[in-house]
Each structure stands twice: as C-alpha cells, then as structure tokens.
Amino acid sequence: MKLSSTVLTLALGGMMSMLAEADNQDTQSAQGDLVELSITLNEDSIGLSCLPKTEAASVTADWVVECNSLAYSYLSAKSAQGMMFMRQINKKPFGMAADFIATNLMQNPAGFKAAHISQEFEFTTKKT
C-alpha cells in the first residue's frame, strides 16, 4: 500500500510539474493567406512553426515567403518591445532549410499536411 501511495505521489508530482511548465508557455497563431504561423512564447525563447493551409498553397514556394514575412514581422515587433535575440533576426527567419522543404513539397504537394517549418529564437529582455 505504501509503495503504491509513493508511486501515485511521484506520478502526480511529475504531472503537476509538466502542467506548471505548460503554464509558462503562451501559444498564439497568425494567419496568412497561404499559411498558419504558430508562435510559442517560452520563458527565454520563442518557437515558431509554419505550415501551408492547403494543398494548393503548397504547390509553389510562396507559402515559405509568407511564413518568413509573418515570422520576421512578429520577431521585429518583439525586438521593438524590448527583446534582445541571441542571434540576428533577418528577413528569412526560417532559413535555407525552408526553401529546401518548399522545393520538395512542390514535387509532392499531397504531403502538405506533414510539411512544416520551425525555428526557435532565444532571447533576453533589454535592461533599461
């Protein structure tokens, strides 16, 4: 009986820890014409994930251009609000890998639901 109580206590403690960690995350999304950008704001990083909305959107690389544009606008706004990113933010936040994924997806657009690009940006808050 004591063993099962201990296991239950440890399991509940672990779940509470995971829930507390999840509470430290703020998830948002931004919709473009072709894509959906998911934004996860963590304590010291921002996770961005972007995917085409439809198979038709994935036929060209335009969806990657839109992902980069939405991500760059979001990161630039956060920078203006006082976040200092650990690496420089450029106009293609998803980088060359996104172009590679877009090229492969154009060859098989039926796989659009599985295709997404993601990137994480660590930051510190500017001290005033």
N, CA, C and O atoms as a DFTB+ gen file, in Angstrom:
512 C
 N C O
     1  1       0.826      -1.196       0.000
     2  2       0.000       0.000       0.000
     3  2       0.872       1.262       0.000
     4  3       0.596       2.219      -0.723
     5  1       1.951       1.246       0.840
     6  2       2.832       2.416       0.891
     7  2       3.541       2.614      -0.441
     8  3       3.752       3.749      -0.869
     9  1       3.911       1.514      -1.104
    10  2       4.588       1.607      -2.395
    11  2       3.673       2.252      -3.434
    12  3       4.106       3.127      -4.184
    13  1       2.420       1.828      -3.482
    14  2       1.501       2.408      -4.469
    15  2       1.214       3.876      -4.145
    16  3       1.019       4.678      -5.059
    17  1       1.184       4.235      -2.877
    18  2       0.986       5.637      -2.495
    19  2       2.174       6.479      -2.940
    20  3       2.004       7.599      -3.420
    21  1       3.364       5.941      -2.779
    22  2       4.579       6.647      -3.184
    23  2       4.610       6.828      -4.695
    24  3       4.938       7.908      -5.188
    25  1       4.273       5.782      -5.426
    26  2       4.259       5.859      -6.892
    27  2       3.223       6.879      -7.351
    28  3       3.481       7.672      -8.256
    29  1       2.048       6.852      -6.720
    30  2       0.996       7.801      -7.073
    31  2       1.438       9.236      -6.780
    32  3       1.188      10.139      -7.578
    33  1       2.086       9.442      -5.652
    34  2       2.571      10.775      -5.286
    35  2       3.603      11.270      -6.286
    36  3       3.561      12.425      -6.710
    37  1       4.531      10.392      -6.663
    38  2       5.554      10.781      -7.634
    39  2       4.935      11.075      -8.994
    40  3       5.326      12.034      -9.660
    41  1       3.973      10.258      -9.409
    42  2       3.324      10.464     -10.703
    43  2       2.568      11.791     -10.722
    44  3       2.655      12.550     -11.688
    45  1       1.828      12.065      -9.651
    46  2       1.086      13.324      -9.584
    47  2       2.027      14.522      -9.530
    48  3       1.765      15.557     -10.144
    49  1       3.119      14.375      -8.795
    50  2       4.115      15.452      -8.738
    51  2       4.703      15.726     -10.101
    52  3       4.892      16.885     -10.472
    53  1       4.997      14.675     -10.859
    54  2       5.525      14.834     -12.214
    55  2       4.532      15.500     -13.138
    56  3       4.905      16.343     -13.954
    57  1       3.258      15.122     -13.015
    58  2       2.230      15.737     -13.853
    59  2       2.044      17.201     -13.493
    60  3       1.852      18.036     -14.377
    61  1       2.099      17.520     -12.216
    62  2       1.961      18.918     -11.808
    63  2       3.121      19.745     -12.343
    64  3       2.940      20.894     -12.747
    65  1       4.321      19.154     -12.344
    66  2       5.489      19.839     -12.881
    67  2       5.306      20.124     -14.367
    68  3       5.630      21.215     -14.835
    69  1       4.783      19.135     -15.120
    70  2       4.554      19.323     -16.549
    71  2       3.483      20.385     -16.780
    72  3       3.600      21.189     -17.705
    73  1       2.444      20.395     -15.951
    74  2       1.398      21.398     -16.093
    75  2       1.940      22.791     -15.787
    76  3       1.593      23.757     -16.467
    77  1       2.787      22.895     -14.769
    78  2       3.378      24.192     -14.436
    79  2       4.241      24.682     -15.587
    80  3       4.242      25.870     -15.909
    81  1       4.978      23.762     -16.209
    82  2       5.822      24.132     -17.350
    83  2       4.958      24.584     -18.515
    84  3       5.293      25.547     -19.205
    85  1       3.842      23.891     -18.736
    86  2       2.942      24.265     -19.820
    87  2       2.332      25.642     -19.560
    88  3       2.074      26.392     -20.502
    89  1       2.100      25.980     -18.285
    90  2       1.563      27.291     -17.951
    91  2       2.538      28.404     -18.278
    92  3       2.121      29.546     -18.471
    93  1       3.839      28.097     -18.344
    94  2       4.856      29.097     -18.658
    95  2       4.930      29.371     -20.159
    96  3       5.712      30.216     -20.593
    97  1       4.128      28.668     -20.951
    98  2       4.127      28.851     -22.383
    99  2       2.876      29.615     -22.801
   100  3       1.781      29.362     -22.299
   101  1       3.051      30.529     -23.703
   102  2       1.944      31.283     -24.264
   103  2       1.914      30.967     -25.752
   104  3       2.866      31.272     -26.470
   105  1       0.830      30.359     -26.218
   106  2       0.735      29.970     -27.619
   107  2      -0.227      30.898     -28.352
   108  3      -1.332      31.179     -27.886
   109  1       0.225      31.360     -29.503
   110  2      -0.567      32.250     -30.344
   111  2      -0.471      31.743     -31.774
   112  3       0.318      30.846     -32.072
   113  1      -1.269      32.315     -32.646
   114  2      -1.120      31.991     -34.062
   115  2      -1.403      33.230     -34.894
   116  3      -2.111      34.143     -34.470
   117  1      -0.837      33.233     -36.081
   118  2      -1.072      34.302     -37.046
   119  2      -1.468      33.632     -38.354
   120  3      -0.839      32.666     -38.786
   121  1      -2.499      34.146     -38.967
   122  2      -2.995      33.579     -40.221
   123  2      -2.565      34.444     -41.394
   124  3      -2.725      35.664     -41.372
   125  1      -2.027      33.811     -42.401
   126  2      -1.750      34.483     -43.655
   127  2      -2.732      33.970     -44.696
   128  3      -3.612      33.167     -44.383
   129  1      -2.588      34.419     -45.907
   130  2      -3.456      33.915     -46.978
   131  2      -3.174      32.441     -47.264
   132  3      -4.090      31.664     -47.531
   133  1      -1.891      32.067     -47.204
   134  2      -1.488      30.711     -47.568
   135  2      -1.095      29.841     -46.381
   136  3      -1.084      28.615     -46.493
   137  1      -0.769      30.460     -45.239
   138  2      -0.143      29.719     -44.141
   139  2      -0.753      30.044     -42.786
   140  3      -1.498      31.009     -42.615
   141  1      -0.399      29.191     -41.836
   142  2      -0.677      29.463     -40.429
   143  2       0.654      29.423     -39.692
   144  3       1.405      28.453     -39.791
   145  1       0.933      30.483     -38.956
   146  2       2.150      30.581     -38.152
   147  2       1.764      30.371     -36.693
   148  3       0.966      31.129     -36.141
   149  1       2.329      29.343     -36.072
   150  2       2.103      29.095     -34.647
   151  2       3.290      29.647     -33.876
   152  3       4.445      29.439     -34.247
   153  1       2.984      30.351     -32.803
   154  2       4.010      31.028     -32.007
   155  2       3.898      30.540     -30.575
   156  3       2.839      30.650     -29.958
   157  1       4.988      30.001     -30.044
   158  2       5.020      29.572     -28.659
   159  2       6.046      30.421     -27.924
   160  3       7.245      30.345     -28.193
   161  1       5.555      31.228     -26.994
   162  2       6.427      32.106     -26.221
   163  2       6.766      31.410     -24.911
   164  3       5.902      31.225     -24.054
   165  1       8.022      31.028     -24.764
   166  2       8.518      30.392     -23.556
   167  2       9.214      31.436     -22.689
   168  3       9.273      32.612     -23.048
   169  1       9.731      31.005     -21.567
   170  2      10.380      31.925     -20.634
   171  2      11.572      32.650     -21.247
   172  3      11.786      33.833     -20.982
   173  1      12.350      31.939     -22.069
   174  2      13.539      32.560     -22.649
   175  2      13.718      32.272     -24.140
   176  3      14.809      32.432     -24.686
   177  1      12.634      31.845     -24.789
   178  2      12.713      31.589     -26.220
   179  2      11.334      31.704     -26.865
   180  3      10.300      31.623     -26.202
   181  1      11.359      31.892     -28.164
   182  2      10.141      31.924     -28.971
   183  2      10.266      30.816     -29.999
   184  3      11.234      30.767     -30.758
   185  1       9.286      29.930     -30.020
   186  2       9.242      28.870     -31.017
   187  2       8.252      29.251     -32.108
   188  3       7.108      29.608     -31.825
   189  1       8.696      29.172     -33.343
   190  2       7.840      29.474     -34.490
   191  2       7.702      28.228     -35.349
   192  3       8.684      27.537     -35.621
   193  1       6.487      27.948     -35.769
   194  2       6.223      26.823     -36.652
   195  2       5.206      27.288     -37.690
   196  3       4.204      27.917     -37.351
   197  1       5.468      26.980     -38.938
   198  2       4.615      27.481     -40.010
   199  2       4.329      26.359     -41.003
   200  3       5.206      25.555     -41.319
   201  1       3.093      26.318     -41.490
   202  2       2.735      25.314     -42.477
   203  2       1.708      25.865     -43.449
   204  3       0.953      26.779     -43.117
   205  1       1.683      25.300     -44.663
   206  2       0.685      25.740     -45.632
   207  2      -0.708      25.288     -45.188
   208  3      -0.869      24.222     -44.593
   209  1      -1.710      26.120     -45.489
   210  2      -3.089      25.794     -45.100
   211  2      -3.710      24.719     -45.986
   212  3      -4.502      23.900     -45.521
   213  1      -3.348      24.730     -47.254
   214  2      -3.977      23.821     -48.210
   215  2      -2.938      23.205     -49.144
   216  3      -1.796      23.656     -49.224
   217  1      -3.368      22.175     -49.835
   218  2      -2.501      21.554     -50.832
   219  2      -2.189      22.541     -51.947
   220  3      -1.067      22.583     -52.450
   221  1      -3.181      23.335     -52.332
   222  2      -2.977      24.323     -53.400
   223  2      -1.906      25.343     -53.003
   224  3      -1.125      25.784     -53.846
   225  1      -1.872      25.715     -51.728
   226  2      -0.872      26.677     -51.253
   227  2       0.533      26.096     -51.329
   228  3       1.503      26.837     -51.488
   229  1       0.648      24.789     -51.217
   230  2       1.975      24.166     -51.176
   231  2       2.556      23.879     -52.558
   232  3       3.669      23.363     -52.664
   233  1       1.822      24.206     -53.611
   234  2       2.278      23.919     -54.966
   235  2       3.453      24.804     -55.380
   236  3       4.269      24.405     -56.211
   237  1       3.540      26.011     -54.800
   238  2       4.672      26.897     -55.083
   239  2       5.392      27.212     -53.765
   240  3       4.921      26.851     -52.687
   241  1       6.513      27.873     -53.871
   242  2       7.275      28.241     -52.677
   243  2       6.756      29.532     -52.042
   244  3       7.361      30.046     -51.102
   245  1       5.646      30.054     -52.547
   246  2       5.090      31.292     -51.997
   247  2       4.729      31.157     -50.526
   248  3       4.782      32.135     -49.780
   249  1       4.362      29.949     -50.103
   250  2       3.988      29.771     -48.699
   251  2       5.175      30.005     -47.782
   252  3       5.004      30.503     -46.669
   253  1       6.382      29.654     -48.227
   254  2       7.581      29.881     -47.423
   255  2       7.884      31.373     -47.344
   256  3       8.294      31.873     -46.296
   257  1       7.683      32.073     -48.442
   258  2       7.877      33.524     -48.454
   259  2       6.937      34.168     -47.438
   260  3       7.339      35.061     -46.691
   261  1       5.670      33.705     -47.414
   262  2       4.704      34.257     -46.464
   263  2       5.063      33.882     -45.023
   264  3       4.916      34.704     -44.118
   265  1       5.529      32.658     -44.804
   266  2       5.968      32.252     -43.458
   267  2       7.090      33.165     -42.969
   268  3       7.052      33.667     -41.846
   269  1       8.082      33.373     -43.824
   270  2       9.206      34.230     -43.459
   271  2       8.754      35.655     -43.170
   272  3       9.244      36.292     -42.237
   273  1       7.829      36.147     -43.964
   274  2       7.331      37.512     -43.783
   275  2       6.590      37.666     -42.452
   276  3       6.831      38.618     -41.710
   277  1       5.687      36.721     -42.152
   278  2       4.950      36.775     -40.885
   279  2       5.897      36.641     -39.689
   280  3       5.766      37.367     -38.703
   281  1       6.846      35.715     -39.782
   282  2       7.791      35.491     -38.687
   283  2       8.679      36.714     -38.476
   284  3       8.911      37.125     -37.339
   285  1       9.172      37.294     -39.559
   286  2      10.031      38.464     -39.454
   287  2       9.275      39.637     -38.823
   288  3       9.818      40.340     -37.971
   289  1       8.035      39.844     -39.236
   290  2       7.221      40.928     -38.658
   291  2       7.014      40.715     -37.166
   292  3       7.123      41.656     -36.381
   293  1       6.717      39.488     -36.776
   294  2       6.493      39.178     -35.365
   295  2       7.770      39.396     -34.549
   296  3       7.737      40.036     -33.498
   297  1       8.890      38.865     -35.034
   298  2      10.155      38.994     -34.301
   299  2      10.613      40.451     -34.231
   300  3      11.154      40.883     -33.212
   301  1      10.402      41.199     -35.295
   302  2      10.769      42.620     -35.296
   303  2       9.945      43.389     -34.273
   304  3      10.468      44.254     -33.570
   305  1       8.658      43.072     -34.192
   306  2       7.792      43.740     -33.202
   307  2       8.244      43.402     -31.786
   308  3       8.261      44.276     -30.919
   309  1       8.610      42.148     -31.542
   310  2       9.081      41.745     -30.211
   311  2      10.397      42.452     -29.877
   312  3      10.622      42.848     -28.734
   313  1      11.246      42.604     -30.863
   314  2      12.509      43.310     -30.661
   315  2      12.245      44.767     -30.285
   316  3      12.911      45.319     -29.409
   317  1      11.285      45.375     -30.941
   318  2      10.933      46.764     -30.636
   319  2      10.325      46.900     -29.237
   320  3      10.379      47.971     -28.633
   321  1       9.745      45.804     -28.727
   322  2       9.156      45.809     -27.383
   323  2      10.174      45.529     -26.286
   324  3       9.828      45.540     -25.105
   325  1      11.424      45.277     -26.663
   326  2      12.457      45.111     -25.654
   327  2      13.134      43.762     -25.597
   328  3      13.965      43.544     -24.716
   329  1      12.817      42.843     -26.499
   330  2      13.511      41.553     -26.513
   331  2      14.803      41.676     -27.297
   332  3      14.834      42.252     -28.385
   333  1      15.876      41.125     -26.726
   334  2      17.158      41.059     -27.423
   335  2      17.385      39.608     -27.794
   336  3      17.547      38.755     -26.921
   337  1      17.395      39.328     -29.085
   338  2      17.576      37.957     -29.547
   339  2      19.049      37.591     -29.551
   340  3      19.907      38.431     -29.821
   341  1      19.336      36.338     -29.251
   342  2      20.712      35.867     -29.142
   343  2      21.393      35.776     -30.505
   344  3      22.621      35.724     -30.584
   345  1      20.614      35.756     -31.560
   346  2      21.180      35.799     -32.911
   347  2      20.430      36.848     -33.705
   348  3      19.306      37.217     -33.365
   349  1      21.051      37.314     -34.746
   350  2      20.468      38.381     -35.542
   351  2      19.213      37.880     -36.259
   352  3      19.180      36.766     -36.782
   353  1      18.196      38.719     -36.269
   354  2      16.959      38.408     -36.974
   355  2      17.084      38.962     -38.389
   356  3      17.357      40.148     -38.579
   357  1      16.881      38.095     -39.378
   358  2      16.934      38.569     -40.764
   359  2      15.588      38.339     -41.438
   360  3      14.656      37.823     -40.821
   361  1      15.496      38.715     -42.679
   362  2      14.219      38.653     -43.394
   363  2      13.773      37.232     -43.715
   364  3      12.646      37.025     -44.167
   365  1      14.646      36.249     -43.486
   366  2      14.296      34.840     -43.699
   367  2      14.548      34.064     -42.397
   368  3      15.510      33.300     -42.302
   369  1      13.679      34.264     -41.394
   370  2      13.906      33.612     -40.100
   371  2      13.955      32.084     -40.172
   372  3      14.589      31.449     -39.330
   373  1      13.294      31.490     -41.163
   374  2      13.296      30.030     -41.264
   375  2      14.488      29.495     -42.047
   376  3      14.704      28.284     -42.095
   377  1      15.249      30.367     -42.650
   378  2      16.498      29.986     -43.291
   379  2      16.366      29.185     -44.576
   380  3      15.286      29.066     -45.156
   381  1      17.504      28.640     -45.000
   382  2      17.570      27.896     -46.259
   383  2      16.844      26.558     -46.180
   384  3      16.399      26.044     -47.206
   385  1      16.718      25.995     -45.011
   386  2      16.009      24.718     -44.869
   387  2      14.559      24.853     -45.322
   388  3      13.986      23.917     -45.881
   389  1      13.977      26.009     -45.080
   390  2      12.595      26.241     -45.505
   391  2      12.482      26.196     -47.031
   392  3      11.525      25.640     -47.570
   393  1      13.456      26.777     -47.718
   394  2      13.458      26.738     -49.177
   395  2      13.566      25.305     -49.679
   396  3      12.920      24.928     -50.657
   397  1      14.390      24.510     -49.001
   398  2      14.566      23.108     -49.365
   399  2      13.251      22.336     -49.189
   400  3      12.863      21.555     -50.057
   401  1      12.579      22.560     -48.070
   402  2      11.307      21.873     -47.818
   403  2      10.273      22.284     -48.862
   404  3       9.528      21.443     -49.363
   405  1      10.227      23.565     -49.188
   406  2       9.270      24.044     -50.188
   407  2       9.514      23.384     -51.538
   408  3       8.568      22.985     -52.217
   409  1      10.765      23.270     -51.923
   410  2      11.102      22.644     -53.203
   411  2      10.659      21.188     -53.219
   412  3      10.095      20.718     -54.207
   413  1      10.913      20.476     -52.131
   414  2      10.487      19.076     -52.063
   415  2       8.974      18.949     -52.048
   416  3       8.426      18.024     -52.647
   417  1       8.300      19.852     -51.381
   418  2       6.849      19.805     -51.295
   419  2       6.209      20.093     -52.647
   420  3       5.158      19.533     -52.963
   421  1       6.824      20.953     -53.445
   422  2       6.276      21.254     -54.773
   423  2       6.233      19.987     -55.624
   424  3       5.363      19.847     -56.484
   425  1       7.167      19.066     -55.389
   426  2       7.206      17.822     -56.144
   427  2       6.114      16.851     -55.707
   428  3       5.692      15.996     -56.485
   429  1       5.648      16.986     -54.441
   430  2       4.585      16.123     -53.927
   431  2       3.670      16.929     -53.015
   432  3       3.722      16.761     -51.797
   433  1       2.832      17.802     -53.574
   434  2       2.011      18.684     -52.748
   435  2       0.974      17.950     -51.899
   436  3       0.426      18.540     -50.967
   437  1       0.692      16.693     -52.191
   438  2      -0.285      15.946     -51.391
   439  2       0.196      15.775     -49.951
   440  3      -0.610      15.511     -49.058
   441  1       1.494      15.921     -49.717
   442  2       2.050      15.778     -48.369
   443  2       2.034      17.067     -47.573
   444  3       2.756      17.179     -46.582
   445  1       1.226      18.054     -47.978
   446  2       1.266      19.369     -47.342
   447  2       0.928      19.333     -45.860
   448  3       1.431      20.165     -45.105
   449  1       0.088      18.393     -45.416
   450  2      -0.281      18.348     -44.003
   451  2       0.904      17.967     -43.129
   452  3       0.963      18.350     -41.961
   453  1       1.843      17.220     -43.684
   454  2       3.014      16.791     -42.919
   455  2       4.155      17.802     -42.992
   456  3       5.110      17.719     -42.220
   457  1       4.058      18.743     -43.907
   458  2       5.153      19.700     -44.107
   459  2       4.967      20.916     -43.219
   460  3       3.905      21.539     -43.200
   461  1       6.000      21.235     -42.498
   462  2       6.017      22.480     -41.744
   463  2       7.470      22.873     -41.518
   464  3       8.375      22.041     -41.575
   465  1       7.666      24.133     -41.267
   466  2       8.997      24.625     -40.959
   467  2       8.945      25.219     -39.559
   468  3       7.942      25.807     -39.156
   469  1      10.018      25.060     -38.840
   470  2      10.034      25.598     -37.480
   471  2      11.423      26.109     -37.136
   472  3      12.429      25.718     -37.729
   473  1      11.436      26.995     -36.157
   474  2      12.682      27.609     -35.709
   475  2      12.468      28.151     -34.300
   476  3      11.365      28.566     -33.947
   477  1      13.509      28.144     -33.515
   478  2      13.426      28.683     -32.161
   479  2      14.423      29.814     -32.009
   480  3      15.549      29.742     -32.499
   481  1      13.989      30.859     -31.321
   482  2      14.814      32.050     -31.131
   483  2      14.930      32.339     -29.644
   484  3      13.939      32.668     -28.992
   485  1      16.142      32.217     -29.105
   486  2      16.371      32.532     -27.701
   487  2      16.527      34.044     -27.548
   488  3      17.017      34.728     -28.447
   489  1      16.098      34.549     -26.389
   490  2      16.162      35.988     -26.166
   491  2      16.448      36.302     -24.709
   492  3      16.332      35.451     -23.827
   493  1      16.824      37.554     -24.487
   494  2      16.888      38.134     -23.141
   495  2      16.109      39.440     -23.229
   496  3      15.895      39.981     -24.313
   497  1      15.698      39.926     -22.093
   498  2      14.972      41.189     -22.065
   499  2      15.952      42.328     -21.904
   500  3      16.858      42.266     -21.072
   501  1      15.773      43.373     -22.703
   502  2      16.660      44.534     -22.612
   503  2      16.497      45.185     -21.245
   504  3      15.380      45.363     -20.758
   505  1      17.608      45.532     -20.642
   506  2      17.575      46.209     -19.344
   507  2      17.542      47.707     -19.590
   508  3      18.344      48.235     -20.360
   509  1      16.612      48.390     -18.934
   510  2      16.501      49.847     -19.132
   511  2      16.971      50.601     -17.923
   512  3      16.947      51.832     -17.915
